[in-house]
Amino acid sequence: MSEYFRVLSPEAPELQPIISGLFGEYAARYGDFFSRDAEVELTEWYLPPQGIFIVLEREGEIIATGAYKPYDQKTAEIKRIWTKSTLRKQGLAGRVVRELERLALQAGYSRIYLTTGFRQPEAVRLYLSEGYDPQFSLEVDPETFSLPPYDGRLRFTKILALESLSQTA
């Protein structure tokens, strides 16, 4: 089985059904919860040298995606982690996250920041398993973070080190 990472523009035609599906999954979980403060996204944020959008392909089919964009001068923000629904729980998202970390470190970033939603326990487990530090209490029911003063986003950070390069190489 041939698998490889490839860099794409977030506007690549082959990505559009995947991105639409990803936002469809968010809508199914959250309805319009996040629409009141929807993020503005610019394609150029996800283009080298400051950002990147990658896909993991198997036999020419996109099976997982991920991206990062600049959060600040030293911090990359991970976005758009997605795995094909029939291939979930096989470690593909972790591979994408580790590849994004490797590429971010090569690009000069020393930290990663990311958010996930309060109804995505599988994402929380992924980021914890990849060594991310939650910026919220794991002892609290995640639904609590959907109520004021919170905004529904669960934040994580991670310091990148050269050791992380050797672990994914």
MILUMMI-668330 format. One record per atom (N, C-alpha, C): residue number from 0; atom name; x, y, z; residue in one letter. Coordinates in Angstrom, 2 decimals. Example, Ala and Ser with C-alpha at 12.3 -4.5 7.8 and 13.67 -1.06 7.14 Angstrom:
2
   i at      c1      c2      c3 aa
   0  N   13.19   -5.69    7.80  a
   0 CA   12.30   -4.50    7.80  a
   0  C   13.20   -3.30    7.80  a
   1  N   12.85   -2.25    7.08  s
   1 CA   13.67   -1.06    7.14  s
   1  C   12.90    0.03    7.87  s
//
This chain:
169
   i at      c1      c2      c3 aa
   0  N    0.85   -1.17    0.00  m
   0 CA    0.00    0.00    0.00  m
   0  C    0.90    1.24    0.00  m
   1  N    0.74    2.06   -0.99  s
   1 CA    1.55    3.26   -1.13  s
   1  C    0.86    4.45   -0.47  s
   2  N    1.52    5.04    0.57  e
   2 CA    0.99    6.22    1.23  e
   2  C    2.05    7.30    1.22  e
   3  N    1.62    8.54    1.02  y
   3 CA    2.56    9.65    1.01  y
   3  C    1.82   10.95    1.31  y
   4  N    2.58   11.93    1.84  f
   4 CA    2.05   13.27    2.07  f
   4  C    2.29   14.12    0.84  f
   5  N    1.35   15.02    0.61  r
   5 CA    1.47   15.95   -0.50  r
   5  C    0.94   17.31   -0.04  r
   6  N    1.60   18.37   -0.48  v
   6 CA    1.18   19.74   -0.17  v
   6  C    0.21   20.19   -1.26  v
   7  N   -0.91   20.78   -0.84  l
   7 CA   -1.90   21.31   -1.78  l
   7  C   -2.32   22.72   -1.34  l
   8  N   -2.87   23.45   -2.27  s
   8 CA   -3.55   24.69   -1.91  s
   8  C   -4.89   24.31   -1.30  s
   9  N   -5.35   25.05   -0.28  p
   9 CA   -6.67   24.75    0.26  p
   9  C   -7.79   24.96   -0.75  p
  10  N   -7.48   25.59   -1.87  e
  10 CA   -8.48   25.79   -2.92  e
  10  C   -8.42   24.71   -4.00  e
  11  N   -7.56   23.71   -3.84  a
  11 CA   -7.45   22.64   -4.84  a
  11  C   -8.81   21.97   -5.02  a
  12  N   -9.21   21.76   -6.27  p
  12 CA  -10.54   21.18   -6.53  p
  12  C  -10.79   19.85   -5.82  p
  13  N   -9.75   19.00   -5.71  e
  13 CA   -9.95   17.69   -5.08  e
  13  C  -10.19   17.80   -3.57  e
  14  N   -9.88   18.95   -2.98  l
  14 CA  -10.12   19.15   -1.55  l
  14  C  -11.52   19.64   -1.24  l
  15  N  -12.19   20.25   -2.20  q
  15 CA  -13.46   20.92   -1.91  q
  15  C  -14.53   19.97   -1.35  q
  16  N  -14.70   18.76   -1.88  p
  16 CA  -15.69   17.87   -1.27  p
  16  C  -15.31   17.46    0.16  p
  17  N  -14.02   17.34    0.41  i
  17 CA  -13.55   16.97    1.75  i
  17  C  -13.82   18.11    2.73  i
  18  N  -13.46   19.32    2.35  i
  18 CA  -13.67   20.49    3.23  i
  18  C  -15.17   20.68    3.48  i
  19  N  -15.97   20.54    2.43  s
  19 CA  -17.43   20.65    2.61  s
  19  C  -17.93   19.59    3.57  s
  20  N  -17.42   18.37    3.43  g
  20 CA  -17.81   17.29    4.34  g
  20  C  -17.39   17.57    5.77  g
  21  N  -16.20   18.12    5.94  l
  21 CA  -15.70   18.46    7.28  l
  21  C  -16.61   19.49    7.93  l
  22  N  -16.97   20.55    7.18  f
  22 CA  -17.86   21.56    7.74  f
  22  C  -19.27   20.99    7.95  f
  23  N  -19.65   20.00    7.15  g
  23 CA  -20.92   19.31    7.37  g
  23  C  -20.92   18.54    8.68  g
  24  N  -19.78   17.91    8.99  e
  24 CA  -19.64   17.20   10.27  e
  24  C  -19.75   18.19   11.44  e
  25  N  -19.10   19.35   11.30  y
  25 CA  -19.19   20.36   12.35  y
  25  C  -20.63   20.81   12.53  y
  26  N  -21.34   21.04   11.43  a
  26 CA  -22.73   21.49   11.51  a
  26  C  -23.60   20.43   12.18  a
  27  N  -23.35   19.14   11.89  a
  27 CA  -24.13   18.08   12.51  a
  27  C  -23.91   18.04   14.03  a
  28  N  -22.70   18.34   14.48  r
  28 CA  -22.40   18.31   15.92  r
  28  C  -22.85   19.57   16.65  r
  29  N  -22.71   20.71   15.97  y
  29 CA  -22.87   21.98   16.67  y
  29  C  -24.01   22.86   16.17  y
  30  N  -24.67   22.48   15.06  g
  30 CA  -25.68   23.37   14.50  g
  30  C  -25.03   24.69   14.14  g
  31  N  -25.64   25.79   14.55  d
  31 CA  -25.06   27.10   14.24  d
  31  C  -24.32   27.71   15.43  d
  32  N  -23.92   26.87   16.40  f
  32 CA  -23.28   27.37   17.62  f
  32  C  -22.12   28.31   17.33  f
  33  N  -21.24   27.93   16.40  f
  33 CA  -20.04   28.73   16.13  f
  33  C  -20.26   29.81   15.08  f
  34  N  -21.45   29.90   14.51  s
  34 CA  -21.67   30.87   13.43  s
  34  C  -21.63   32.32   13.92  s
  35  N  -21.92   32.54   15.18  r
  35 CA  -21.95   33.92   15.69  r
  35  C  -20.57   34.57   15.72  r
  36  N  -19.53   33.74   15.80  d
  36 CA  -18.17   34.29   15.77  d
  36  C  -17.30   33.44   14.85  d
  37  N  -17.83   33.21   13.65  a
  37 CA  -17.11   32.40   12.67  a
  37  C  -15.77   33.04   12.33  a
  38  N  -14.78   32.18   12.16  e
  38 CA  -13.45   32.66   11.84  e
  38  C  -13.36   33.06   10.38  e
  39  N  -12.62   34.12   10.13  v
  39 CA  -12.31   34.52    8.77  v
  39  C  -11.08   33.72    8.35  v
  40  N  -11.12   33.14    7.20  e
  40 CA  -10.00   32.33    6.70  e
  40  C   -9.53   32.89    5.37  e
  41  N   -8.22   33.04    5.23  l
  41 CA   -7.64   33.47    3.97  l
  41  C   -6.75   32.37    3.42  l
  42  N   -6.90   32.07    2.15  t
  42 CA   -6.12   31.01    1.53  t
  42  C   -4.63   31.20    1.73  t
  43  N   -4.16   32.44    1.60  e
  43 CA   -2.71   32.66    1.68  e
  43  C   -2.13   32.29    3.04  e
  44  N   -2.95   32.24    4.09  w
  44 CA   -2.45   31.82    5.40  w
  44  C   -1.96   30.37    5.36  w
  45  N   -2.50   29.58    4.44  y
  45 CA   -2.18   28.15    4.37  y
  45  C   -1.19   27.82    3.27  y
  46  N   -0.51   28.81    2.77  l
  46 CA    0.48   28.60    1.71  l
  46  C    1.88   28.84    2.26  l
  47  N    2.86   28.03    1.81  p
  47 CA    4.24   28.25    2.24  p
  47  C    4.68   29.66    1.83  p
  48  N    5.54   30.29    2.58  p
  48 CA    6.32   29.72    3.68  p
  48  C    5.66   29.81    5.05  p
  49  N    4.61   30.65    5.23  q
  49 CA    4.07   30.80    6.59  q
  49  C    3.08   29.71    6.99  q
  50  N    2.45   29.07    6.04  g
  50 CA    1.49   28.02    6.35  g
  50  C    1.62   26.87    5.38  g
  51  N    0.78   25.88    5.58  i
  51 CA    0.81   24.72    4.68  i
  51  C   -0.49   23.94    4.82  i
  52  N   -0.89   23.29    3.76  f
  52 CA   -2.04   22.39    3.76  f
  52  C   -1.54   21.08    3.17  f
  53  N   -1.65   20.00    3.94  i
  53 CA   -1.17   18.70    3.47  i
  53  C   -2.29   17.69    3.41  i
  54  N   -2.09   16.72    2.53  v
  54 CA   -2.99   15.58    2.46  v
  54  C   -2.14   14.32    2.58  v
  55  N   -2.73   13.30    3.16  l
  55 CA   -2.13   11.97    3.17  l
  55  C   -2.90   11.17    2.15  l
  56  N   -2.18   10.64    1.19  e
  56 CA   -2.82    9.86    0.13  e
  56  C   -2.42    8.39    0.22  e
  57  N   -3.36    7.55   -0.13  r
  57 CA   -3.14    6.11   -0.23  r
  57  C   -3.64    5.69   -1.60  r
  58  N   -2.74    5.15   -2.38  e
  58 CA   -3.10    4.69   -3.73  e
  58  C   -3.81    5.79   -4.52  e
  59  N   -3.35    7.04   -4.35  g
  59 CA   -3.91    8.16   -5.09  g
  59  C   -5.18    8.76   -4.51  g
  60  N   -5.69    8.23   -3.40  e
  60 CA   -6.91    8.75   -2.77  e
  60  C   -6.54    9.52   -1.51  e
  61  N   -7.12   10.69   -1.32  i
  61 CA   -6.90   11.47   -0.10  i
  61  C   -7.62   10.77    1.05  i
  62  N   -6.84   10.40    2.08  i
  62 CA   -7.43    9.69    3.22  i
  62  C   -7.37   10.50    4.52  i
  63  N   -6.56   11.57    4.53  a
  63 CA   -6.47   12.43    5.72  a
  63  C   -5.91   13.78    5.30  a
  64  N   -6.25   14.81    6.07  t
  64 CA   -5.76   16.15    5.77  t
  64  C   -5.37   16.87    7.05  t
  65  N   -4.66   17.95    6.89  g
  65 CA   -4.33   18.83    7.99  g
  65  C   -3.62   20.06    7.45  g
  66  N   -3.60   21.09    8.25  a
  66 CA   -2.99   22.34    7.83  a
  66  C   -2.48   23.08    9.05  a
  67  N   -1.62   24.04    8.79  y
  67 CA   -1.34   25.03    9.82  y
  67  C   -1.24   26.39    9.15  y
  68  N   -1.50   27.40    9.97  k
  68 CA   -1.37   28.79    9.55  k
  68  C   -0.66   29.53   10.67  k
  69  N   -0.13   30.72   10.40  p
  69 CA    0.53   31.44   11.48  p
  69  C   -0.46   31.91   12.54  p
  70  N   -0.11   31.72   13.78  y
  70 CA   -0.88   32.25   14.91  y
  70  C   -0.19   33.50   15.43  y
  71  N    1.11   33.40   15.58  d
  71 CA    1.96   34.55   15.83  d
  71  C    3.33   34.21   15.24  d
  72  N    4.31   35.05   15.49  q
  72 CA    5.61   34.87   14.83  q
  72  C    6.28   33.54   15.14  q
  73  N    6.05   33.00   16.33  k
  73 CA    6.70   31.76   16.74  k
  73  C    5.75   30.57   16.84  k
  74  N    4.46   30.82   16.57  t
  74 CA    3.45   29.80   16.81  t
  74  C    2.64   29.52   15.54  t
  75  N    2.55   28.24   15.20  a
  75 CA    1.68   27.80   14.11  a
  75  C    0.37   27.29   14.71  a
  76  N   -0.73   27.54   14.04  e
  76 CA   -2.03   27.05   14.49  e
  76  C   -2.48   25.92   13.58  e
  77  N   -2.67   24.76   14.16  i
  77 CA   -3.12   23.59   13.40  i
  77  C   -4.62   23.70   13.14  i
  78  N   -5.00   23.35   11.92  k
  78 CA   -6.40   23.41   11.48  k
  78  C   -6.68   22.21   10.56  k
  79  N   -7.95   21.99   10.28  r
  79 CA   -8.45   21.09    9.24  r
  79  C   -7.94   19.65    9.34  r
  80  N   -7.82   19.14   10.58  i
  80 CA   -7.47   17.74   10.75  i
  80  C   -8.71   16.93   10.40  i
  81  N   -8.56   16.06    9.44  w
  81 CA   -9.69   15.24    8.97  w
  81  C   -9.15   13.88    8.53  w
  82  N   -9.93   12.84    8.79  t
  82 CA   -9.63   11.50    8.31  t
  82  C  -10.90   10.94    7.67  t
  83  N  -10.73   10.26    6.57  k
  83 CA  -11.86    9.61    5.90  k
  83  C  -12.61    8.74    6.92  k
  84  N  -13.93    8.87    6.95  s
  84 CA  -14.73    8.25    8.01  s
  84  C  -14.52    6.73    8.13  s
  85  N  -14.33    6.04    7.02  t
  85 CA  -14.16    4.59    7.07  t
  85  C  -12.77    4.16    7.53  t
  86  N  -11.86    5.13    7.71  l
  86 CA  -10.48    4.81    8.09  l
  86  C  -10.11    5.41    9.45  l
  87  N  -11.09    5.86   10.20  r
  87 CA  -10.79    6.48   11.49  r
  87  C  -10.36    5.42   12.51  r
  88  N   -9.69    5.89   13.55  k
  88 CA   -9.17    5.05   14.64  k
  88  C   -8.06    4.12   14.17  k
  89  N   -7.31    4.57   13.16  q
  89 CA   -6.17    3.80   12.66  q
  89  C   -4.86    4.58   12.80  q
  90  N   -4.89    5.71   13.48  g
  90 CA   -3.68    6.49   13.70  g
  90  C   -3.33    7.48   12.59  g
  91  N   -4.20    7.63   11.61  l
  91 CA   -3.89    8.53   10.49  l
  91  C   -3.85   10.00   10.93  l
  92  N   -4.77   10.41   11.78  a
  92 CA   -4.78   11.81   12.24  a
  92  C   -3.50   12.11   13.02  a
  93  N   -3.05   11.17   13.82  g
  93 CA   -1.79   11.36   14.54  g
  93  C   -0.62   11.52   13.60  g
  94  N   -0.60   10.76   12.54  r
  94 CA    0.47   10.90   11.54  r
  94  C    0.44   12.28   10.90  r
  95  N   -0.77   12.77   10.60  v
  95 CA   -0.90   14.10   10.00  v
  95  C   -0.40   15.16   10.99  v
  96  N   -0.80   15.06   12.25  v
  96 CA   -0.38   16.03   13.26  v
  96  C    1.14   16.03   13.39  v
  97  N    1.76   14.86   13.45  r
  97 CA    3.22   14.78   13.58  r
  97  C    3.92   15.35   12.35  r
  98  N    3.36   15.13   11.17  e
  98 CA    3.95   15.70    9.95  e
  98  C    3.82   17.22    9.96  e
  99  N    2.68   17.74   10.40  l
  99 CA    2.52   19.19   10.51  l
  99  C    3.51   19.78   11.51  l
 100  N    3.71   19.10   12.63  e
 100 CA    4.70   19.56   13.61  e
 100  C    6.09   19.61   12.99  e
 101  N    6.45   18.57   12.27  r
 101 CA    7.77   18.50   11.64  r
 101  C    7.95   19.66   10.65  r
 102  N    6.94   19.87    9.82  l
 102 CA    7.01   20.95    8.83  l
 102  C    7.02   22.32    9.49  l
 103  N    6.25   22.50   10.56  a
 103 CA    6.22   23.78   11.27  a
 103  C    7.59   24.07   11.90  a
 104  N    8.21   23.07   12.47  l
 104 CA    9.53   23.25   13.05  l
 104  C   10.54   23.63   11.98  l
 105  N   10.47   22.95   10.84  q
 105 CA   11.36   23.29    9.71  q
 105  C   11.13   24.72    9.22  q
 106  N    9.88   25.19    9.32  a
 106 CA    9.54   26.54    8.86  a
 106  C    9.91   27.61    9.88  a
 107  N   10.42   27.19   11.04  g
 107 CA   10.87   28.16   12.03  g
 107  C    9.94   28.38   13.20  g
 108  N    8.84   27.67   13.26  y
 108 CA    7.93   27.79   14.40  y
 108  C    8.47   26.97   15.58  y
 109  N    8.22   27.46   16.79  s
 109 CA    8.68   26.72   17.97  s
 109  C    7.51   26.27   18.86  s
 110  N    6.30   26.69   18.50  r
 110 CA    5.12   26.30   19.27  r
 110  C    3.97   25.98   18.32  r
 111  N    3.05   25.18   18.84  i
 111 CA    1.80   24.89   18.13  i
 111  C    0.65   25.29   19.03  i
 112  N   -0.37   25.84   18.43  y
 112 CA   -1.62   26.19   19.10  y
 112  C   -2.73   25.56   18.28  y
 113  N   -3.77   25.11   18.94  l
 113 CA   -4.94   24.60   18.21  l
 113  C   -6.16   24.67   19.09  l
 114  N   -7.30   24.62   18.43  t
 114 CA   -8.56   24.53   19.15  t
 114  C   -9.37   23.38   18.55  t
 115  N  -10.19   22.82   19.39  t
 115 CA  -11.20   21.87   18.93  t
 115  C  -12.48   22.24   19.66  t
 116  N  -13.57   21.64   19.25  g
 116 CA  -14.85   21.98   19.86  g
 116  C  -15.17   21.12   21.07  g
 117  N  -16.08   21.60   21.87  f
 117 CA  -16.47   20.94   23.12  f
 117  C  -17.20   19.62   22.89  f
 118  N  -17.62   19.33   21.65  r
 118 CA  -18.29   18.06   21.34  r
 118  C  -17.43   17.15   20.47  r
 119  N  -16.12   17.24   20.64  q
 119 CA  -15.22   16.40   19.86  q
 119  C  -14.26   15.64   20.78  q
 120  N  -14.79   14.69   21.56  p
 120 CA  -13.92   13.97   22.51  p
 120  C  -12.81   13.18   21.81  p
 121  N  -13.05   12.74   20.60  e
 121 CA  -12.00   12.00   19.88  e
 121  C  -10.83   12.92   19.53  e
 122  N  -11.11   14.19   19.24  a
 122 CA  -10.04   15.15   18.97  a
 122  C   -9.26   15.45   20.25  a
 123  N   -9.98   15.59   21.37  v
 123 CA   -9.30   15.81   22.65  v
 123  C   -8.36   14.66   22.94  v
 124  N   -8.84   13.43   22.77  r
 124 CA   -7.98   12.25   23.00  r
 124  C   -6.76   12.26   22.08  r
 125  N   -6.96   12.61   20.81  l
 125 CA   -5.85   12.67   19.86  l
 125  C   -4.79   13.65   20.35  l
 126  N   -5.19   14.88   20.67  y
 126 CA   -4.21   15.89   21.03  y
 126  C   -3.52   15.56   22.35  y
 127  N   -4.25   15.01   23.29  l
 127 CA   -3.60   14.58   24.54  l
 127  C   -2.58   13.48   24.25  l
 128  N   -2.94   12.53   23.38  s
 128 CA   -2.02   11.42   23.08  s
 128  C   -0.79   11.90   22.32  s
 129  N   -0.88   13.05   21.66  e
 129 CA    0.26   13.60   20.92  e
 129  C    1.06   14.60   21.75  e
 130  N    0.76   14.68   23.05  g
 130 CA    1.56   15.50   23.94  g
 130  C    1.16   16.95   24.03  g
 131  N   -0.03   17.29   23.61  y
 131 CA   -0.50   18.67   23.70  y
 131  C   -0.98   18.97   25.12  y
 132  N   -0.75   20.21   25.55  d
 132 CA   -1.16   20.65   26.88  d
 132  C   -2.51   21.35   26.78  d
 133  N   -3.53   20.79   27.45  p
 133 CA   -4.84   21.44   27.42  p
 133  C   -4.79   22.75   28.21  p
 134  N   -5.44   23.76   27.68  q
 134 CA   -5.52   25.06   28.34  q
 134  C   -6.89   25.21   28.98  q
 135  N   -7.44   24.09   29.42  f
 135 CA   -8.74   24.02   30.07  f
 135  C   -8.70   22.82   31.01  f
 136  N   -9.65   22.73   31.90  s
 136 CA   -9.69   21.62   32.85  s
 136  C  -10.29   20.37   32.20  s
 137  N   -9.56   19.28   32.32  l
 137 CA  -10.07   17.99   31.84  l
 137  C  -11.08   17.39   32.81  l
 138  N  -11.19   17.99   34.00  e
 138 CA  -12.09   17.48   35.04  e
 138  C  -13.51   18.01   34.90  e
 139  N  -13.71   18.95   33.97  v
 139 CA  -15.01   19.61   33.80  v
 139  C  -15.72   18.99   32.59  v
 140  N  -17.02   18.83   32.68  d
 140 CA  -17.82   18.36   31.54  d
 140  C  -17.58   19.33   30.38  d
 141  N  -17.16   18.82   29.21  p
 141 CA  -16.87   19.71   28.08  p
 141  C  -18.02   20.62   27.68  p
 142  N  -19.25   20.21   27.91  e
 142 CA  -20.41   21.06   27.58  e
 142  C  -20.37   22.37   28.36  e
 143  N  -19.71   22.38   29.51  t
 143 CA  -19.56   23.60   30.30  t
 143  C  -18.90   24.70   29.47  t
 144  N  -17.99   24.30   28.58  f
 144 CA  -17.25   25.28   27.79  f
 144  C  -18.09   25.89   26.66  f
 145  N  -19.33   25.44   26.55  s
 145 CA  -20.25   26.05   25.57  s
 145  C  -21.05   27.19   26.19  s
 146  N  -20.88   27.38   27.49  l
 146 CA  -21.64   28.41   28.22  l
 146  C  -20.76   29.61   28.54  l
 147  N  -21.36   30.81   28.63  p
 147 CA  -20.56   31.98   29.01  p
 147  C  -19.88   31.73   30.36  p
 148  N  -18.66   32.18   30.52  p
 148 CA  -17.91   33.11   29.67  p
 148  C  -17.10   32.43   28.57  p
 149  N  -17.29   31.15   28.37  y
 149 CA  -16.51   30.40   27.38  y
 149  C  -17.09   30.55   25.99  y
 150  N  -16.30   30.15   24.97  d
 150 CA  -16.76   30.28   23.58  d
 150  C  -16.92   28.94   22.87  d
 151  N  -16.79   27.83   23.60  g
 151 CA  -16.98   26.50   23.01  g
 151  C  -15.70   25.88   22.48  g
 152  N  -14.63   26.66   22.43  r
 152 CA  -13.36   26.14   21.89  r
 152  C  -12.48   25.62   23.02  r
 153  N  -11.95   24.43   22.81  l
 153 CA  -11.00   23.85   23.75  l
 153  C   -9.62   24.07   23.16  l
 154  N   -8.78   24.78   23.90  r
 154 CA   -7.48   25.19   23.40  r
 154  C   -6.36   24.28   23.90  r
 155  N   -5.39   24.04   23.01  f
 155 CA   -4.22   23.23   23.33  f
 155  C   -2.97   23.96   22.84  f
 156  N   -1.85   23.71   23.51  t
 156 CA   -0.56   24.22   23.05  t
 156  C    0.48   23.11   23.17  t
 157  N    1.56   23.29   22.42  k
 157 CA    2.67   22.35   22.49  k
 157  C    3.93   23.08   22.06  k
 158  N    5.00   22.87   22.80  i
 158 CA    6.31   23.40   22.44  i
 158  C    6.95   22.38   21.51  i
 159  N    7.45   22.84   20.38  l
 159 CA    8.13   21.96   19.43  l
 159  C    9.60   21.91   19.78  l
 160  N   10.17   20.73   19.64  a
 160 CA   11.59   20.54   19.90  a
 160  C   12.19   19.70   18.79  a
 161  N   13.49   19.79   18.63  l
 161 CA   14.16   19.00   17.59  l
 161  C   13.90   17.52   17.75  l
 162  N   13.67   17.06   18.99  e
 162 CA   13.38   15.63   19.21  e
 162  C   12.14   15.19   18.44  e
 163  N   11.17   16.11   18.29  s
 163 CA    9.94   15.73   17.57  s
 163  C   10.23   15.46   16.10  s
 164  N   11.27   16.08   15.56  l
 164 CA   11.66   15.78   14.17  l
 164  C   12.14   14.36   14.03  l
 165  N   12.97   13.91   14.96  s
 165 CA   13.54   12.57   14.85  s
 165  C   12.50   11.50   15.11  s
 166  N   11.44   11.82   15.87  q
 166 CA   10.39   10.84   16.14  q
 166  C    9.52   10.57   14.90  q
 167  N    9.40   11.55   14.01  t
 167 CA    8.51   11.36   12.86  t
 167  C    9.27   11.04   11.59  t
 168  N   10.57   11.21   11.62  a
 168 CA   11.36   10.98   10.39  a
 168  C   11.47    9.51   10.06  a
//
